[in-house]
C-alpha cells in the first residue's frame, strides 16, 4: 500500500491539480492512500475529502514583500508551529512520497519531509516560480512544469520534466446540454465565460459590470463573481440592464468542478486572470481567451504566464491599465477565434496528470 502525501495551499489553484493527480494515481493503483498537510481554507476543506484525501490542517505563515506585523507573527509563531505539526504528522504516518503544488502552506511540509528523508516532487504552474517552489527545488527529486524549459525561470532545470498542468477530467469533458439547462442559456448569441478564480476578482467584475449593458447586445454571459460581488451583480444587472437583455446574464458566485466543466463546454470565449491553472484549463478546452493578469502577483508571474501563452496567438492579453470598458468591448468583438483555438490546442497537454502520476508510481516501485 503506497502512502502519498500532498501539500500546497492558499488557493484553488493548488488544490484542484492535487485532486487531478490523485484521480490518476487511483486509476493505476486503487490501493494507494492519500493524505494532505496544509492550511485550512475553503477549497481544501470542501474538495479534498470528496476526493478521498485525508486532510491534516496546520498553522502556516506567509512571507509578505512589504512591512507588516503579520510577518513577525508568521515568522516567529505560525511557521515554526506549522513545521512542528508537519514533522510530527509525517513522523507517525510515514508517507512514502511527498507531492507539493507550491504555495506558502507547503514550506513547513517540504522542510520536514527533507529532514525525514521522504522523497519530494513538486509541480510548478507558472513561468516564474513562487518562493515555496524555489525553496522546494533544492530538496526535490523532480520538478514538473506547465511551461517549456525555455520559458521557465528555474535554476534547477536539470530536474525539470515538462508535463503541462494537471486538470481534473470533468473540467474538459463538460456537457453542453446540461450547461444549457443549468445556466438557463437562451441561445442565439456567443457565450462568454468570465472567471475571477475561486474568490472572484473585484477589478474584473468592475469592468464587466460597466460593460454589461452593451456586451449583452452581442453576447450571453456566464459570470463567476465570487461571494463578495454576487449580490451586487444581481442588483446592478436588474437596475442597469434592459429587461429584454437581462435573460442573457447569468451571475454565479462559485462554480464547482462539474459546473465549471459545463460552463467551459458551452462558452465560445473566456475572460479571466492568468494563473497557471487557468491557462491549463482554457487550453485543454481549446477556448479563445482574454487574459487580464493580476499585477500584484509574486514575481509578476501572471504577466509572464499571459505573454508566454499569447506568444503563438492562443490568447489576447489585456493588462489592467488597458482593461477598460471601451477597449475590452472592442477586443472581444474582434478576437481571432480560429487562431486562438488552434494555438490553445498546440499548447495543451491533456495527459499532464497521467504523466505525473506515472513518474511518481515508477519511483515507488
C-alpha positions in Angstrom: 0.0 0.0 0.0 1.6 3.3 -1.2 1.1 6.3 1.0 1.2 9.6 -0.9 1.2 12.9 0.9 0.1 16.1 -0.9 0.9 19.6 0.2 0.3 23.1 -1.1 -2.4 25.5 -0.4 -3.6 29.1 -0.3 -5.9 28.8 -3.2 -7.9 26.5 -5.5 -5.0 26.7 -8.0 -3.1 24.5 -5.6 -5.8 22.1 -4.5 -7.5 21.2 -7.8 -4.4 19.9 -9.5 -3.7 17.8 -6.5 -7.1 16.2 -7.0 -6.4 15.6 -10.7 -3.2 13.7 -9.8 -4.8 11.7 -7.1 -7.5 10.6 -9.5 -4.9 9.4 -12.0 -2.9 7.6 -9.3 -6.0 5.8 -8.1 -6.7 4.5 -11.6 -3.2 2.9 -11.7 -3.1 1.8 -8.0 -6.6 1.5 -6.4 -4.9 0.7 -3.0 -3.0 4.0 -2.8 -3.7 6.0 0.3 -3.7 9.8 0.1 -3.3 12.5 2.7 -2.8 16.2 2.8 -1.0 18.7 5.0 -1.5 22.4 4.5 -3.5 25.5 5.5 -7.2 25.2 6.3 -9.0 27.1 3.5 -12.4 26.7 1.8 -11.2 24.8 -1.2 -9.1 22.3 0.8 -11.8 21.8 3.4 -14.6 21.2 0.9 -12.9 19.4 -2.0 -10.1 17.2 -0.6 -12.4 15.0 1.5 -14.6 14.4 -1.6 -11.6 13.1 -3.4 -10.8 10.7 -0.5 -7.8 12.6 0.6 -7.4 12.8 4.4 -6.8 16.3 5.5 -4.4 17.5 8.2 -4.6 21.3 8.6 -1.7 23.1 10.1 -0.7 26.7 11.0 1.1 28.3 8.1 2.7 31.7 7.5 3.1 33.9 4.5 6.3 36.0 3.9 5.0 39.3 2.6 7.2 41.5 0.4 6.3 44.6 2.4 6.4 45.6 6.1 3.6 44.1 8.2 3.3 43.0 11.8 1.8 39.8 10.4 5.2 38.9 9.1 6.5 38.9 12.7 3.6 36.7 13.9 4.0 34.3 10.9 7.8 34.1 11.1 8.2 33.5 14.8 4.9 31.8 15.6 2.8 30.3 12.8 5.7 28.9 10.6 7.6 27.2 13.5 4.4 25.7 14.8 3.4 24.5 11.3 6.8 22.9 11.0 6.4 21.0 14.3 2.9 19.9 13.3 4.1 18.7 9.9 7.1 16.9 11.3 5.0 15.0 13.9 2.3 14.1 11.4 4.8 12.7 9.0 6.9 11.0 11.7 3.9 9.0 12.8 2.2 8.4 9.4 5.4 7.6 7.4 4.3 8.7 3.9 6.3 7.1 1.0 6.4 10.3 -1.0 5.5 14.0 -0.9 4.0 15.9 -3.8 3.9 19.6 -3.4 1.9 22.0 -5.5 3.6 25.1 -4.0 2.1 27.9 -2.1 3.1 29.2 1.3 1.4 26.3 3.1 3.9 23.8 1.6 7.2 25.1 3.1 6.9 23.5 6.5 6.0 20.2 4.9 8.8 20.2 2.4 11.5 21.0 5.1 10.1 18.4 7.5 10.0 15.9 4.7 13.6 16.5 3.7 14.7 16.0 7.4 12.8 12.8 7.5 14.3 11.7 4.1 11.0 11.4 2.4 11.3 11.8 -1.5 9.8 15.1 -2.7 8.3 16.0 -6.0 6.9 19.4 -6.9 4.8 20.9 -9.7 5.2 24.5 -11.0 2.3 26.0 -12.9 3.9 29.4 -13.6 6.7 30.8 -15.7 8.2 32.5 -12.6 8.2 30.1 -9.6 7.0 31.3 -6.3 9.1 31.3 -3.1 7.8 27.9 -1.9 8.8 26.1 -5.1 12.1 27.9 -5.3 12.8 26.6 -1.8 11.4 23.2 -2.7 13.5 22.9 -5.8 16.6 22.5 -3.6 15.1 19.3 -2.0 13.1 17.8 -4.7 13.8 14.8 -6.9 11.9 16.1 -9.9 10.1 19.4 -10.9 7.0 19.0 -13.1 6.3 22.1 -15.2 3.4 23.6 -17.1 5.7 25.7 -19.3 8.6 24.9 -21.5 12.2 24.9 -20.3 12.9 28.0 -22.4 10.2 30.0 -20.6 10.5 28.5 -17.1 12.6 30.7 -14.8 14.0 27.9 -12.6 17.7 27.5 -11.9 17.3 23.7 -11.3 16.4 22.9 -14.9 18.2 19.6 -14.8 15.4 18.4 -12.6 12.5 19.6 -14.8 10.1 17.4 -16.7 7.7 19.4 -18.9 4.2 17.8 -18.4 1.7 20.6 -18.7 -0.7 21.5 -15.9 -2.8 18.7 -14.3 -6.5 19.3 -14.7 -9.4 17.2 -13.5 -11.1 15.2 -16.3 -14.5 16.8 -15.6 -13.2 20.3 -16.4 -12.5 19.5 -20.0 -15.3 17.0 -20.5 -18.3 19.2 -19.9 -21.8 18.7 -21.3 -23.4 21.4 -23.4 -26.9 20.1 -22.9 -26.5 20.1 -19.1 -25.0 23.6 -19.3 -27.9 24.9 -21.3 -30.3 23.8 -18.6 -28.1 24.6 -15.7 -27.4 28.2 -16.6 -30.6 28.8 -18.5 -28.8 29.6 -21.7 -31.1 31.4 -24.1 -29.1 30.7 -27.3 -28.6 32.7 -30.4 -25.5 34.6 -29.1 -21.9 33.5 -28.4 -21.5 32.7 -24.7 -18.7 34.4 -22.8 -17.5 32.9 -19.6 -16.0 35.4 -17.1 -13.8 33.8 -14.3 -12.1 35.5 -11.4 -10.7 32.5 -9.7 -12.2 30.7 -6.7 -12.6 34.0 -4.8 -13.7 36.1 -7.8 -11.9 39.3 -8.9 -13.4 42.6 -7.9 -11.5 44.6 -10.6 -12.5 42.2 -13.4 -16.1 42.4 -12.1 -16.0 46.2 -12.1 -15.2 46.3 -15.9 -17.8 43.6 -16.6 -20.5 45.5 -14.7 -19.7 48.6 -16.7 -19.8 46.8 -20.0 -22.9 44.6 -19.5 -25.5 46.9 -21.0 -23.6 46.9 -24.3 -22.0 43.5 -24.0 -25.4 41.7 -23.8 -26.4 43.0 -27.2 -23.9 40.7 -28.8 -23.1 38.0 -26.1 -24.6 35.8 -23.5 -22.6 35.9 -20.3 -21.9 33.4 -17.5 -20.2 35.4 -14.8 -18.4 33.8 -11.8 -18.3 36.8 -9.5 -17.0 35.4 -6.2 -19.0 35.6 -2.9 -18.3 39.3 -2.3 -19.8 40.5 -5.5 -22.7 38.2 -6.2 -25.4 40.4 -4.6 -24.0 43.4 -6.4 -24.1 41.6 -9.7 -27.8 40.7 -9.2 -28.8 44.1 -8.0 -26.9 46.1 -10.6 -27.9 43.9 -13.5 -31.6 44.5 -12.6 -31.0 48.2 -12.3 -28.8 48.8 -15.3 -29.8 46.2 -18.0 -32.7 46.4 -20.3 -35.3 43.8 -19.3 -35.1 42.2 -22.7 -31.4 41.6 -22.3 -31.4 40.5 -18.6 -32.1 36.9 -19.5 -28.7 36.8 -21.2 -26.8 37.4 -18.0 -26.1 34.6 -15.6 -24.1 35.6 -12.4 -23.0 32.9 -10.0 -20.6 33.3 -7.1 -18.8 29.9 -7.4 -18.6 27.1 -10.0 -17.9 23.6 -8.7 -15.9 21.2 -10.9 -19.0 19.9 -12.8 -20.5 23.3 -13.3 -17.1 24.7 -14.4 -16.7 21.9 -17.0 -20.2 22.6 -18.3 -19.6 26.3 -18.4 -16.4 25.8 -20.5 -18.2 23.4 -22.8 -20.8 26.0 -23.9 -18.6 29.0 -23.9 -17.0 30.5 -27.0 -14.6 32.9 -25.2 -13.2 33.0 -21.7 -12.2 36.1 -19.7 -10.1 35.7 -16.6 -6.8 36.0 -14.8 -3.6 34.4 -15.9 -2.7 31.9 -13.2 -1.1 28.7 -14.5 -4.1 26.6 -13.6 -6.5 28.9 -15.5 -4.3 28.7 -18.6 -4.1 24.9 -18.4 -7.9 24.7 -18.2 -8.6 27.2 -21.1 -6.0 25.5 -23.4 -7.4 22.0 -22.7 -10.9 23.2 -23.5 -9.5 24.9 -26.7 -11.2 28.2 -25.9 -10.3 31.7 -27.2 -9.5 33.8 -24.2 -8.8 37.3 -23.0 -6.4 37.2 -20.0 -6.1 40.0 -17.5 -3.0 39.2 -15.4 -3.0 40.2 -11.7 -0.4 43.0 -11.5 0.4 42.2 -7.8 1.2 38.6 -8.4 4.5 37.4 -6.9 7.5 37.6 -9.3 5.0 39.2 -11.7 4.2 35.6 -12.7 0.7 36.2 -14.1 2.0 38.8 -16.6 4.8 36.4 -17.6 2.3 33.5 -17.9 0.0 35.5 -20.1 2.6 36.6 -22.6 4.2 33.2 -22.7 0.7 31.7 -23.5 0.0 34.5 -26.0 3.3 34.0 -27.9 1.7 31.8 -30.5 -1.6 33.6 -30.6 -3.5 31.5 -28.0 -5.0 34.5 -26.2 -5.2 38.2 -26.0 -3.5 39.9 -23.1 -5.1 43.0 -21.5 -3.1 44.3 -18.6 -5.2 46.2 -16.1 -4.4 49.7 -17.3 -5.8 48.7 -20.7 -8.7 46.7 -19.3 -11.3 49.4 -19.7 -14.9 49.1 -20.9 -14.4 50.5 -24.4 -11.1 48.7 -25.1 -12.4 45.4 -23.8 -15.6 45.6 -25.8 -13.7 46.4 -29.0 -11.3 43.5 -28.5 -13.8 40.8 -27.5 -15.8 41.6 -30.6 -12.8 41.2 -32.9 -10.7 38.3 -31.5 -9.3 35.8 -34.0 -11.1 32.7 -32.7 -9.7 30.2 -35.2 -6.1 31.2 -34.5 -6.7 31.1 -30.7 -8.4 27.7 -30.9 -5.5 26.2 -32.9 -2.8 27.7 -30.7 -4.6 26.7 -27.5 -4.7 23.1 -28.7 -1.0 23.2 -29.5 -0.2 24.4 -26.0 -2.4 22.0 -24.2 -1.2 18.7 -22.6 -4.3 16.7 -21.7 -2.2 13.8 -20.3 -0.3 16.0 -17.7 -1.8 14.3 -14.6 -1.2 10.9 -16.2 2.5 11.7 -16.8 3.0 13.0 -13.3 1.2 10.0 -11.7 3.3 7.6 -13.8 6.6 9.2 -12.7 5.6 9.1 -9.1 4.5 5.5 -9.1 7.6 4.4 -11.1 9.7 5.9 -8.4 7.9 3.9 -5.7 8.4 0.5 -7.4 
